[in-house]
Amino acid sequence: EMCIRDSYKIMSDDSLYSEGGWIQWFCNLEDHHFFCEVDEEYIRDNFNLYGLKQKFVHYNDAIDMILSPECPEDEDLEDDKFLEIYQEATDLYGLIHARFILSPKGLAMMREKYSQGKFGICPRVLCERQNVIPIGMSEDLRTSRVKVYCPRCEDVYIPKKKCADVDLSLIHISEPTRQAEISYAVFCLKKKKKKL
């Protein structure tokens, strides 16, 4: 398994993301196209973060890193303390992201990404390049990796891109769809279809 240092170094090689804050930088990484940029106001509202603090040793430092207006620098790779906080920041951002995408604005952002085909297409020929959406069956960190769901054939697939390394818990599942093992996005899309 690739260590944090090596993984971070690979992600830092692309100078295209040298401007903007940490959130923009993190979401624009090549293998992070499943993520949307969570509003800073949402993160600053403690109500939205309820129950997360006890999950992390460096919670306050991780929040500060997420809200930082600056991107990480290459020399940060030499700082083990930084990498430890960075790991927690990525996990924390993912858990916040899982909540944010259930909000009206978050749902709209993810639906837009789905409409644009940002999550990829179904590998089945009969599905005629049907757009897929992320699916998650667990809310626990490091229990599984992200998969995608095709609304046409109603099957689940492993993404071909590097996003297979994205933690599955970062793509939240809503209560109405938990038993069917369908993500919140599928639930929203099916509701939308009924209205058409």
Order of alpha helices (4+ residues) and beta strands (2+ residues): alpha-alpha-alpha-alpha-alpha-alpha-beta-beta-beta-alpha
